[in-house]
Amino acid sequence: MTIGIMQPYFMPYIGYFQLIKAVDKYVVYDDVSYIKGGWVSRNNLLINGEKNLFTITLKGASPNKLFNEIEIGDDFKKLMKTLYMNYSKSVNFEETMALMEKIVSFPNKQLALFIANSFREILSYLSIDTEIIISSNIQKDNTLKGKDKVLHICNILGADRYYNAIGGQELYSKKEFKEHNITLSFVETVIQPYCQVHHTDFIPDLSIIDVLMNNSKQNTNLLLNSFILR
């Protein structure tokens, strides 16, 4: 059993979804403190042919709150207009806009649940069967912190493999995980350029929205498989 655990991010870059696709169960880490100034509510798109940030509005965002104590405060009209203006000539515009409409119209605005639903919608669209689990729904010892809490969740879910984003190499030790009979690996994206509308030189690490707009379902899945386990 392979699992991954990450905080919820709205429409993150491809590496995040490579991790989700690579595991059997993916835990949305909603009962940890919100990260101010991170990538939870923002990412990059090609806007006017350049790499630019989009940001969605949150209500009650504070590092003193857990992810599941914060709400979406955006009506998404600006984002959807931005997508229409900048991606209408993309090869997969119609299907991606229909998917985005489903995502942004989700009625539950609790941050983690809203984002977890967006993951489920994207996985369904791409026919990926990873199970999405909400961390706060797992009966566990919430006094634990850091790697101890991650190992605890792994144990509860019966994991023998744990995958983390490549940025976690400084946080987790393969030796420590092995002592708990868990093989720790890190997902490192192998960049595969694809044709981007209004741009000749490929710009990597944009929101998954850019990937979906410019690629068919089949090509998107091929891109999601382009990683190395470290």
JOPEWO-V44797 format. One line per field, one symbol per residue. ss: DSSP state (a for helix, b for strand, c for the rest). phi: phi as a letter, one per 40 degrees, with the letter a starting at -180 (. if undefined). Layout:
BEGIN
ss = ???
phi = ???
END
This chain:
BEGIN
ss = cbbbbbccccccbaaaaaaaaaccbbbbccccbccccccccbbbbbbccbbbbbbccbbccccccbaaacbbccccaaaaaaaaaaacccccaaaaaaaaaaaacccccbaaaaaaaaaaaaaaacccccbbbbaaaccccccccaaaaaaaaaaaacccbbbbbaaaaacccaaaaaccccbbbbbbbccccccbccbcccccccbaaaaaaaccaaaaaaaaccbbbc
phi = .bbbbaccbcfcccdcccccccbcbbbcccbbccbcgcbdbaabbcbfgbcacbbbcbbgcaccbcdcbbbcbbcgcccccccccbbccccbcccccccccccccdccccdccccdccccccccdcfbbdccbcdccccaccccbfcccccccdcccgcbbbbbcdcccccbbccccccbgbccbbcbcccbcbcbcgacccbcgcdddccccbacdcccccccccabcb
END
